Amino acid sequence: MPRTMRFLAISCLTACLLAGIAHAAPVSEQRLLAAGSDVDNWLSYGRDYSEQRYTPLDQINAGNVSGLGMAWYFETDTHLGLQSTPLAIDGVLYFSGAWNTVYAVDGATGQMLWTFDPEVPRSKSITACCGVLNRGLAAWEDLLYIGTLDGRLIAIERATGTLRWSAQTTDPNQAYSITGAPRVARGKVFIGNGGSEFGTRGFVSAYDAASGELAWRFYTVPGNPADGFENDAMARAAATWSGEWWRYGGGGTVWDSIVYDPEFNQLYLGVGNGAPHNRRIRSPGGGDNLYLASIVALNPDTGEYLWHYQQVPGDTWDYTASQQMTLAEIPWQGEQRKVILHAPKAGFVYIVDRATGKLLSAEPYTTVTWASGYDLDTGRPQENPGQDYDGEPAMVFPSAMGGHNWHPMAYSPDTGLLYIPELDMGMEFNEIDAVDYQHLRRHYNTGYELSGKAYSQAFTQAMLSHLPKAHLLAWDPVRQQAAWKLPHPYTHNGGVLATGGNLVFQGTSDGRFIAVRADNGELLWSFPTETSVMAGPISYRVNGEQYIAVTAGRGGALMMNMGRSYPTGNPNNRLLAFRLGASGSLPATPVAERPLPPPMPEASDEQIAEGRNLFNRFCARCHGADVVGDGSIPDLRYLAPVWHENFASVVLDGLMEQAGMPRFDDVLDNAQVDNIHAYVIARAHEDHALRTDQGWLARARSYLIDSAAQLAAWLVRRDAAAD
């Protein structure tokens, strides 16, 4: 077909598709309430209000999944990572990418229908703890909603991507951000925020879905008592804090999980960690510090407090309760019980009664050393002595990354199993004395050491005493034990989907998209994605065909700051869709350039050591611990000469601020930047030696470490098979 005719045909098809969206059925309240039985669509972040991430579709099943192939892929224009769960509404997929750009693509072909850019200021990257990413959208009537990195809640028309309204939900002068997906119910949009490490106070807001007017706001931690308390819940919470906690913000941000329960007309908030993490700095006289690390139930119409359950009183390890909550009805002690299933960072699976908040069960799903268990009468954990790093360092499991982070889990009512992306890993916590503590509003404030010897040895010690492991874990909530585990070779793997075809789908950090049997964990199918997969997959149906779709792209805090490179390349991020009988493939990943490092500057060992400490304090959360990047943003060991020539201008003068690289002239001076640069160049030389004949000893050491990791994974598989 001639080029002109092909262009006209594509334009005509796009126009027809847009016309179809314009006449599509609205996502009404009734439609959302019935979303569990709507097999064609994926209408909200967790598919329906239960957030089980389960589809009854079984056209793709354990018997034929080997015939699954890629139907199409859609490529974005960035490589900063994708965490978004797409919505599938009447044959169209909607998802969000880096900097909150929203895309609409045809679900059968992957053809883009429209895109919307909220024009987030790139300077906001400095207060985005975990990359410039977003986990998804919400839909209501004819609108889509997204929360932005600069704290706005935006409504756009589903048919065209046109802006309908925008509301600033946070104080723009404070270090708030939004990375979670909004939730919608009863004509209101619910949105939380992040930023506790930068000195903020958490809250959740409800906006009228049609007009964008603020309906109510609930704070999760108390503010300055001199200003009065917003409600009785805040007054009661204040009695559990001490000192002048409000000077540090308090934390408690609801940065991810918000769940509406239509059966009880309750809204559940997953409340995050304190600010700073170290409880002796945050609240020096002790106390539970409500409502940190808690599930809080509210009246969705008014924002009135109903009940709470605090999982980690006085949390001091960054054990947020912000991870996904799943609503289910399970057999419990001879009767059916409506419960919340929750597997957050702290390493326990919590089963909580949805009506009252009573704790029914708390059993560890991964290695846990901070607590020995829970008293079910009081609901309180039994902390182990010496694990709160009071006065001396402590090796604690799970690490601050958690036993399970934001990557969505799934629950199958067919098998009765909960499928968790487990991270089995610890870290060393080393306290900063309160006298030496400095609170920096635009930077991380944890209250424990994140640089120097303690920081660099944390993962080394974990490797020596207990190799970091990752699994796809199937947990039986009734028996309160693991049903099976599938080990992965690398940590930080993606979210999970369960289907009616006895399948569980998951993406991995080493660049695979896999399907396993839901009942026993047998690996049945794998597809090379050419990059890591972090997000949760979805399933939908178009023209009678079942599809599985997932966003693929490496990035975000859990990968960027780990100090680990990955075995696959990092092309522009993509949305991938699969169906039976398809045979599509991805283009070859380009070979990354590795320029020669520049000559070493004149710097003493002491200056390079200071550069290392400063790098791990201010730079590692994006560029990787000890200058080992994940590839989603530039790995500084492989900088082109022009960036070495302009290193100080980038770091101090904001030369690349409009591209998302923040300036650090508020905390660093020229001499310190020179030392950081010297350390970066030293690491570049070490890496170059490792990749050449000069590095035979280093390569041998690396080989031995990798071999040990592979042996550990094999032992896990052997033990799992024996069980």
C-alpha positions in Angstrom: 0.0 0.0 0.0 1.4 3.5 -0.9 2.6 5.5 2.1 -0.2 8.2 1.7 -2.9 5.5 1.6 -1.4 3.8 4.6 -1.3 7.0 6.5 -5.0 7.7 5.6 -6.0 4.2 6.6 -4.3 4.6 10.0 -5.8 8.0 10.5 -9.3 6.7 9.6 -8.9 3.7 12.0 -7.7 6.1 14.8 -10.7 8.3 14.2 -13.1 5.4 14.4 -11.5 4.1 17.6 -11.7 7.6 19.2 -15.3 7.8 18.2 -15.8 4.4 19.8 -14.3 5.7 23.1 -16.6 8.7 23.0 -19.7 6.5 22.8 -18.4 3.9 25.3 -20.4 3.1 28.4 -19.5 5.3 31.4 -17.7 3.7 34.4 -20.6 4.1 36.7 -20.9 3.2 40.4 -23.0 0.2 39.5 -20.4 -0.9 37.0 -17.6 -0.7 39.5 -19.7 -2.6 42.1 -20.1 -5.4 39.6 -16.5 -5.3 38.3 -15.7 -8.7 39.8 -18.0 -10.4 37.3 -17.1 -8.2 34.3 -14.5 -10.5 32.7 -13.9 -8.2 29.6 -12.5 -5.3 31.6 -10.1 -4.2 34.3 -11.8 -1.2 35.7 -9.6 -0.2 38.7 -6.1 -0.6 40.1 -6.8 -4.0 41.6 -9.5 -4.9 39.0 -12.4 -4.5 41.4 -13.0 -3.2 44.9 -11.7 -6.3 46.5 -8.2 -5.7 44.9 -7.7 -9.4 44.6 -6.0 -9.0 41.1 -7.9 -12.2 40.0 -9.7 -12.6 36.7 -12.2 -15.5 36.1 -11.0 -15.6 32.5 -9.7 -19.1 31.6 -9.3 -19.1 27.8 -5.6 -19.0 28.6 -5.0 -21.8 31.0 -2.5 -24.2 32.4 -3.1 -26.6 29.6 -2.5 -24.3 26.7 -0.3 -21.4 28.1 2.7 -22.8 26.2 1.0 -21.4 23.1 0.9 -17.8 24.4 2.8 -15.3 22.4 3.3 -11.5 22.2 0.4 -9.9 20.3 1.8 -6.4 20.2 3.9 -3.9 22.1 3.7 -0.2 22.6 6.9 1.8 23.3 7.0 4.9 25.3 9.7 7.6 24.9 11.6 7.1 28.2 13.6 4.5 30.0 13.0 5.7 33.5 10.8 2.8 34.5 7.1 1.7 34.5 5.1 0.8 37.6 1.7 1.4 36.2 -1.2 -1.2 36.2 -3.2 -0.4 33.1 -6.9 0.0 33.1 -8.8 -2.0 30.4 -12.1 -0.4 29.5 -14.2 -1.5 26.6 -11.3 -2.5 24.4 -8.9 0.4 25.3 -5.9 0.3 27.7 -5.0 3.4 29.7 -1.7 3.6 31.6 0.7 6.2 33.1 4.4 6.5 32.4 7.3 8.5 33.7 6.5 12.1 34.7 2.8 11.1 34.9 2.3 11.0 31.1 -1.0 9.2 30.4 -1.5 6.9 27.3 -4.5 5.4 25.7 -3.9 2.5 23.3 -6.1 0.1 21.4 -6.3 -3.2 23.3 -6.3 -5.4 20.2 -3.5 -3.7 18.3 -1.5 -1.4 20.6 -2.1 1.6 18.4 -1.9 4.9 20.4 -5.2 6.8 20.5 -4.1 9.8 22.6 -1.6 10.9 25.2 -1.8 13.5 27.9 1.2 15.3 29.6 0.5 17.1 32.8 3.9 18.9 32.5 5.3 18.1 35.9 8.2 20.4 36.7 11.4 18.3 36.4 12.8 20.0 39.5 10.4 17.9 41.5 12.6 14.8 41.1 14.6 15.9 44.2 11.7 15.1 46.5 10.5 12.0 44.7 11.9 9.3 47.0 11.5 6.5 44.5 11.9 7.7 40.9 9.6 9.8 38.8 7.1 7.0 38.3 3.4 6.4 39.0 1.4 3.3 39.7 -1.7 4.0 37.7 -5.1 5.6 37.2 -8.7 5.5 38.3 -11.9 5.8 36.2 -15.3 7.2 37.0 -18.1 7.9 34.6 -16.3 9.5 31.5 -13.2 10.6 33.4 -9.8 9.3 34.3 -7.8 10.4 37.3 -4.1 10.6 38.0 -2.1 12.0 40.9 1.1 13.8 39.9 4.6 14.0 41.3 4.0 17.7 42.2 0.9 16.9 44.2 -1.9 17.6 41.8 -5.0 15.4 41.3 -6.0 15.7 37.7 -9.2 14.6 35.9 -9.0 14.0 32.1 -11.7 13.0 29.6 -11.4 9.3 28.8 -12.4 9.8 25.2 -9.8 12.4 24.2 -7.3 12.9 27.1 -8.5 16.5 27.5 -8.0 18.1 30.9 -11.3 18.5 32.8 -10.1 19.8 36.2 -7.0 19.9 38.4 -6.7 20.3 42.1 -3.5 20.9 44.1 -3.8 18.4 46.9 -0.6 19.2 48.8 1.3 22.3 49.9 3.6 23.0 47.0 6.2 24.5 49.3 6.7 21.2 51.1 8.3 18.0 49.9 5.2 16.1 49.0 4.8 13.8 46.0 2.2 11.4 44.6 3.1 8.1 43.2 0.1 5.9 44.0 -3.0 5.3 42.0 -6.2 7.2 43.1 -9.2 5.2 44.1 -12.9 6.2 43.3 -16.1 5.3 45.1 -19.4 6.9 46.0 -18.7 9.9 43.7 -15.4 10.7 45.4 -11.8 10.4 44.4 -9.4 9.4 47.2 -5.7 10.3 47.0 -2.8 10.1 49.4 0.8 11.2 49.0 4.4 10.5 49.8 7.4 12.4 51.2 7.7 11.4 54.9 11.5 11.0 54.5 11.7 14.6 53.5 9.8 15.9 56.5 6.0 15.8 55.7 2.9 15.0 57.6 0.7 12.3 56.0 -3.0 12.7 55.0 -5.6 11.4 52.6 -8.0 13.7 50.7 -11.4 13.1 49.1 -12.5 15.2 46.1 -15.8 15.4 44.3 -15.3 13.2 41.3 -17.2 15.5 39.0 -16.1 19.0 40.1 -12.8 18.5 41.9 -13.9 20.2 45.1 -12.4 19.0 48.3 -14.9 17.0 50.3 -12.8 16.0 53.4 -9.3 15.4 54.6 -8.0 13.0 57.2 -4.5 13.4 58.7 -2.8 10.2 59.8 -0.5 11.6 62.5 -1.0 14.5 64.8 0.4 18.0 64.2 1.6 20.6 66.6 -0.7 20.5 69.7 -0.4 24.3 69.9 -2.4 24.6 66.7 -5.2 22.4 68.0 -6.3 19.0 66.7 -8.5 18.4 63.6 -10.6 15.7 65.3 -10.8 13.4 68.3 -8.7 10.8 66.4 -5.8 13.2 66.2 -6.1 14.1 69.9 -6.0 10.5 70.9 -3.0 9.9 68.6 -1.1 12.8 70.1 -1.1 11.0 73.5 1.1 8.3 71.9 3.8 10.7 70.7 6.5 12.6 72.7 8.9 15.4 72.2 8.4 17.8 69.3 7.7 15.3 66.6 5.9 17.9 64.4 9.2 19.6 63.7 10.1 16.6 61.5 6.6 16.3 59.9 5.8 13.0 61.6 5.4 11.0 58.4 2.6 8.5 58.1 2.1 9.2 54.4 -0.5 7.0 52.6 1.6 6.6 49.5 0.0 3.4 48.0 -2.9 1.3 49.3 -6.3 2.8 49.7 -9.2 0.3 49.5 -13.0 0.8 49.5 -15.1 -1.9 51.0 -18.7 -1.7 49.7 -20.0 -4.4 52.0 -19.2 -2.3 55.1 -19.1 1.1 53.4 -15.6 1.6 54.8 -12.4 3.0 53.4 -9.2 1.4 54.5 -5.9 3.4 54.5 -2.5 1.7 54.6 -0.4 4.2 56.7 3.3 4.5 56.2 6.4 5.0 58.3 7.5 7.7 60.7 9.7 10.7 59.9 12.5 10.1 60.6 12.5 6.3 60.8 14.5 6.2 64.0 11.9 6.4 66.8 14.3 7.7 69.4 14.8 10.9 67.3 11.2 11.1 66.1 9.6 10.5 69.5 12.4 10.5 72.1 10.1 9.6 75.1 8.7 6.5 73.4 5.1 5.8 72.5 3.2 3.9 69.8 3.1 6.9 67.5 -0.4 6.4 66.1 -1.3 6.0 63.3 2.0 5.0 61.8 2.3 1.5 60.3 -1.5 1.0 60.7 -4.6 0.1 58.8 -7.1 2.9 59.5 -10.8 2.6 58.6 -12.8 5.7 57.7 -16.3 6.6 56.7 -15.8 7.3 52.9 -18.6 9.8 52.9 -17.3 12.0 55.7 -13.7 11.0 56.4 -14.7 10.1 60.0 -12.4 7.8 61.9 -14.0 4.3 62.5 -11.2 2.0 63.8 -7.5 1.2 63.4 -5.1 -1.7 63.8 -1.4 -0.8 64.3 0.9 -3.5 63.0 4.2 -2.1 64.3 3.8 0.2 67.3 6.6 2.8 67.5 8.0 1.6 64.1 11.8 2.2 63.8 12.6 0.1 60.7 10.6 1.8 57.9 8.0 -1.0 58.1 5.2 0.8 56.3 1.7 -0.7 56.1 1.2 1.0 52.7 1.4 -2.3 50.7 -1.6 -3.6 49.0 -4.6 -4.7 51.1 -6.8 -7.5 49.7 -10.5 -8.1 50.7 -11.6 -11.7 50.9 -14.1 -14.0 52.6 -12.4 -17.1 53.9 -13.3 -20.0 56.2 -12.0 -19.2 59.7 -12.5 -21.4 62.7 -15.7 -23.0 61.5 -17.3 -19.9 59.9 -17.0 -17.6 56.9 -15.1 -14.5 57.8 -14.8 -11.2 55.8 -11.2 -10.2 56.2 -8.4 -8.0 55.0 -5.3 -10.0 53.9 -2.2 -7.9 54.2 1.5 -8.8 53.7 3.4 -5.6 54.2 7.1 -4.8 54.8 7.2 -6.1 58.4 7.3 -9.7 57.1 4.0 -11.0 58.6 0.8 -11.9 56.8 -1.9 -10.1 58.8 -5.5 -11.3 58.7 -7.8 -8.6 60.1 -11.6 -8.6 60.5 -13.0 -6.1 58.1 -15.9 -5.0 60.4 -13.9 -4.4 63.6 -10.2 -4.3 62.8 -9.5 -7.2 65.2 -6.3 -9.1 64.4 -7.1 -12.8 63.7 -3.6 -14.0 62.6 -0.1 -12.7 62.1 2.4 -15.3 60.8 5.8 -14.6 59.2 6.0 -15.2 55.4 9.7 -14.5 55.2 12.7 -14.3 57.5 11.9 -12.1 60.5 14.2 -11.2 63.4 12.7 -8.0 64.7 9.8 -9.8 66.4 9.1 -13.3 67.5 5.3 -13.2 66.9 2.1 -11.5 68.0 -0.2 -11.6 71.0 -3.6 -12.1 69.4 -5.4 -10.9 72.5 -3.7 -7.5 72.4 -2.7 -7.4 68.7 0.8 -6.3 69.6 4.1 -7.7 68.4 6.6 -9.3 70.7 9.8 -7.4 69.8 13.1 -9.2 70.1 15.8 -7.6 72.3 18.6 -5.8 70.5 16.8 -5.4 67.2 16.0 -1.7 67.5 19.7 -0.7 67.1 19.6 1.2 70.3 23.2 1.9 71.2 24.8 -0.6 68.8 24.2 -1.7 65.2 21.8 -4.6 64.5 21.3 -6.9 61.6 17.6 -6.9 61.1 15.2 -8.9 58.9 13.4 -7.8 56.8 15.4 -4.9 55.6 14.0 -1.4 55.2 13.0 -2.6 51.7 10.6 -5.0 53.4 9.6 -8.6 52.9 7.1 -7.3 50.3 7.1 -3.8 48.9 4.6 -2.1 46.6 4.6 -4.7 43.9 1.0 -6.0 43.9 0.2 -9.4 45.2 -2.9 -11.5 44.1 -5.4 -13.8 45.7 -7.2 -16.6 43.9 -10.6 -17.7 45.2 -10.1 -20.9 43.2 -7.0 -22.0 45.1 -7.6 -20.0 48.3 -3.9 -18.9 48.0 -2.3 -15.4 48.3 0.5 -14.9 45.8 3.2 -12.6 47.2 6.4 -11.2 45.5 8.6 -12.0 48.5 12.0 -10.4 49.3 14.0 -12.4 51.9 16.7 -10.0 52.9 18.1 -8.1 55.9 20.2 -5.1 56.5 22.3 -3.5 59.2 20.8 -0.6 61.0 23.3 1.8 62.7 21.9 4.6 64.8 22.8 8.3 64.4 23.0 10.0 67.7 20.2 12.5 68.3 22.8 15.2 69.0 24.4 14.7 65.6 21.2 14.4 63.7 20.6 17.1 61.0 17.1 17.3 59.4 17.4 18.3 55.7 14.0 19.2 54.2 14.9 18.3 50.6 16.8 15.1 51.3 16.5 11.7 53.0 16.1 11.8 56.8 16.1 8.3 58.3 17.9 8.7 61.6 20.2 5.9 60.9 23.5 5.6 58.9 23.1 5.6 55.1 26.7 6.2 54.2 30.2 5.1 55.0 31.2 1.8 56.4 27.8 0.8 57.8 26.0 1.5 54.6 28.5 -0.4 52.4 28.7 -3.3 54.7 25.0 -3.8 55.2 24.4 -5.8 52.0 27.8 -7.6 52.4 26.9 -8.8 55.8 23.5 -9.9 54.6 25.3 -11.8 51.8 27.6 -13.6 54.3 25.1 -14.5 56.9 21.9 -15.0 54.8 22.0 -14.6 51.0 19.3 -12.2 49.8 16.7 -14.3 48.1 13.5 -13.6 46.3 10.5 -15.8 45.6 7.0 -15.9 44.2 5.4 -17.2 47.4 2.0 -18.9 47.6 0.6 -18.4 51.1 -2.4 -20.3 52.5 -4.2 -17.9 54.8 -6.4 -20.6 56.3 -3.5 -22.9 57.2 -1.4 -19.8 57.9 1.6 -21.2 56.1 3.4 -21.3 52.7 1.9 -23.6 50.1 4.9 -23.3 47.7 7.7 -21.1 46.7 9.3 -20.4 43.3 12.8 -18.9 43.7 14.0 -16.1 41.4 17.7 -15.4 40.7 17.5 -11.7 41.5 15.6 -9.6 44.0 12.9 -7.0 43.4 10.6 -8.9 41.1 7.2 -7.7 39.7 3.6 -7.8 40.7 1.3 -10.7 40.3 -1.9 -11.7 38.5 -4.0 -14.8 39.2 -6.5 -16.2 36.7 -9.3 -18.7 36.4 -7.1 -20.8 34.2 -5.1 -22.1 37.2 -2.3 -19.6 36.3 -0.3 -17.0 38.1 1.7 -14.4 36.0 4.6 -12.4 37.2 7.4 -10.3 35.7 11.0 -10.6 37.0 13.9 -8.3 37.5 16.1 -10.4 35.3 13.9 -9.7 32.3 11.3 -12.5 32.1 7.5 -12.6 32.1 6.4 -16.0 33.4 3.3 -18.1 34.0 3.2 -20.8 36.7 0.5 -23.2 37.9 -1.5 -21.5 40.6 -1.9 -24.7 42.6 1.7 -25.9 42.8 4.0 -23.2 41.3 5.2 -25.3 38.3 6.8 -23.0 35.8 4.9 -23.4 32.5 5.9 -20.5 30.2 8.4 -17.6 30.0 8.9 -14.7 27.6 12.1 -12.5 27.5 11.1 -8.9 28.1 14.5 -7.4 27.5 14.2 -5.4 30.7 12.9 -5.8 34.2 9.2 -5.9 35.0 8.0 -4.3 38.2 4.3 -3.7 37.6 1.3 -6.0 38.1 -0.1 -7.7 35.0 -3.8 -7.5 34.0 -6.1 -9.6 31.9 -8.9 -8.4 29.6 -10.9 -9.6 26.6 -11.4 -8.0 23.2 -13.3 -9.6 20.3 -13.6 -12.8 22.2 -9.8 -13.1 22.7 -8.3 -13.1 26.2 -5.2 -10.9 26.6 -2.6 -10.7 29.3 -0.8 -7.3 29.5 2.0 -5.8 31.6 4.1 -2.7 31.6 7.8 -3.4 31.4 10.6 -1.1 32.5 13.3 -1.0 35.2 13.6 1.9 37.7 12.2 3.1 41.0 14.0 3.2 44.3 14.1 -0.6 44.9 16.2 -1.1 41.8 18.0 2.3 41.4 19.6 2.4 44.9 20.5 -1.2 45.4 23.9 -1.0 43.8 23.2 -3.8 41.4 23.4 -3.9 37.6 21.1 -6.3 35.8 21.8 -8.9 33.0 19.4 -7.4 30.5 19.6 -4.1 28.6 17.2 -1.2 29.2 15.4 -0.1 26.1 12.6 2.4 26.1 9.8 1.3 28.4 7.0 -0.7 26.9 3.5 -2.0 27.4 3.4 -5.7 26.3 0.2 -7.6 25.4 0.0 -11.4 24.9 -2.6 -13.8 23.5 -2.8 -17.4 22.3 -1.4 -18.1 18.9 0.5 -14.8 18.6 4.1 -14.8 17.6 5.4 -11.3 18.0 9.0 -10.5 19.1 10.8 -7.5 20.5 13.6 -5.7 18.6 17.2 -6.5 19.6 18.5 -4.5 22.5 21.3 -2.2 21.5 24.7 -2.8 23.1 25.4 -0.2 25.7 28.5 2.0 25.2 31.2 1.8 27.8 33.6 4.8 27.2 37.1 4.8 28.7 37.2 6.5 32.1 39.0 9.8 32.3 42.4 10.1 34.1 42.3 9.9 37.8 42.4 13.4 39.4 44.8 14.3 42.1 42.9 13.2 45.2 44.0 11.6 48.4 42.6 8.4 49.8 40.8 10.5 52.5 39.2 12.7 49.8 38.0 9.7 47.8 36.6 8.1 51.1 34.7 11.3 51.8 33.4 11.3 48.2 32.1 7.8 48.8 30.3 8.8 51.9 28.8 11.8 50.3 27.8 9.8 47.2 26.0 7.2 49.2 24.3 9.9 51.3 23.0 12.1 48.4 23.4 10.3 45.1 23.0 6.6 45.7 19.2 6.6 45.8 19.1 7.3 42.1 22.5 6.3 40.8 23.0 3.2 42.9 25.0 2.4 46.0 28.8 2.6 45.4 28.1 3.9 41.8 26.5 0.8 40.5 23.4 1.9 38.6 20.5 -0.2 37.4 20.5 1.5 33.9 17.2 3.3 34.1 19.1 6.5 34.6 22.8 7.1 33.7 25.3 4.8 35.4 27.9 7.3 36.4 30.7 4.8 35.8 30.0 5.2 32.0 29.7 9.0 31.7 30.8 10.5 28.4 33.7 13.0 28.6 31.4 16.1 28.3 29.7 15.2 31.6 33.0 14.8 33.4 33.9 18.3 32.1 30.6 19.7 33.5 30.3 17.6 36.6 30.2 20.5 39.1 27.8 22.5 36.9 25.4 19.6 36.9 25.5 18.9 40.6 25.8 22.5 41.9 24.4 24.8 39.2 21.5 22.7 38.0 22.7 22.4 34.4 20.4 19.4 33.9 17.6 20.3 36.4 15.1 20.7 33.6 15.8 17.1 32.5 15.2 15.8 36.1 18.7 15.9 37.6 18.3 18.0 40.8 20.9 20.5 42.1 22.6 20.0 45.4 24.1 23.4 46.2 22.0 23.5 49.4 24.1 20.7 51.0 27.3 20.5 49.0 30.2 22.8 48.3 32.8 22.7 45.4 35.4 20.7 47.4 32.8 18.1 48.3 31.6 17.8 44.7 35.2 17.4 43.6 35.6 14.5 46.1 32.4 12.9 44.8 33.7 13.2 41.3 37.0 11.7 42.2 35.2 8.7 43.8 33.0 8.3 40.7 36.1 8.2 38.5 37.8 5.8 40.8 34.8 3.4 40.5 34.9 3.9 36.7 38.5 2.7 36.7 37.7 -0.3 38.9 34.8 -1.3 36.6 37.1 -0.9 33.5 39.7 -3.1 35.1 37.0 -5.7 35.9 36.0 -5.9 32.2 39.6 -6.1 30.9 42.5 -8.4 31.4 43.7 -6.2 34.3 40.6 -7.4 36.2 41.1 -11.2 36.3 41.2 -11.3 40.1 38.1 -9.1 40.4 36.3 -11.2 37.8 37.2 -14.3 39.6 35.8 -12.8 42.8 32.6 -11.8 41.0 32.3 -15.2 39.5 32.6 -16.8 43.0 29.9 -14.5 44.4 27.5 -15.3 41.5 28.2 -19.0 41.9 27.4 -18.8 45.6 24.2 -17.1 44.8 23.3 -19.7 42.2 24.1 -22.5 44.6 21.9 -20.9 47.2 19.0 -20.6 44.7 19.5 -24.3 43.8 19.5 -25.3 47.5 16.2 -23.4 47.9 14.7 -25.1 44.9 15.9 -28.5 46.2 14.5 -27.9 49.6 11.2 -26.7 48.1 11.0 -29.9 46.0 11.7 -32.0 49.1 8.9 -30.3 51.0 
